[in-house]
């Protein structure tokens, strides 16, 4: 387990298929005032991933009990859940009756400056591309080498990097989903071929519907579309919403009505 504030003591086997093949899933959950945020949404995505990978579904009541115990007395922290198919011998073939393994790790809350939310962040375009695979698209599986390589392309001069797929379509950030604000409303990438369906992304799609703001999920967003947008923002369940003030050499205005409304309602997006 990664070192953190605390962790469930079960050890992962060296024969675990999550370690050997990335055969598993994970969720990264914000803790606010002693409770895991958006627990229902995280579990819905976890179950979707289990169904897609044909991993037996975990006992959600047991997971919630453990999560609440670890979250208690934590004002702000990050809880990571890893679920694997369990142990197995050499070779790709899975056991007929797999016994999944899961573990939690608890980490301090991130120390991002408030200016990332109020003044925006600097973003670059990554050279590493996302492979297209509809079987794995959307779910948060353990295979994250593309993101690891992309994040290694810069130090601290940027706060996020945008990733394109092998067809040169803009998909998401290394750790976040991307939204464009256009003259027509909100625009985000269709994730049927690659990318992660973030829980905050899902909340924003629902929020846009409640606010009667048009929001399109489009395949084939180009870099030209991104540079032509009126405003940009990135989001995930830990950072919430970060406006983008600069992408490469392109500057974006933060004086945007939709962006202002979203930032004002942001606490809703982090409801426990």
PyMOL commands that set and color helices and strands:
alter all, ss='L'
color gray80, all
select helices_A, chain A and resi 17-21+39-53+60-71+115-118+145-151+199-210+223-228+257-264+266-269
alter helices_A, ss='H'
color red, helices_A
select strands_A, chain A and resi 6-7+24-32+35-36+76-84+101-108+121-125+160-164+170-173+177-182+185-189+215-218+231-236+240-247+250-251
alter strands_A, ss='S'
color yellow, strands_A
deselect
rebuild
show_as cartoon
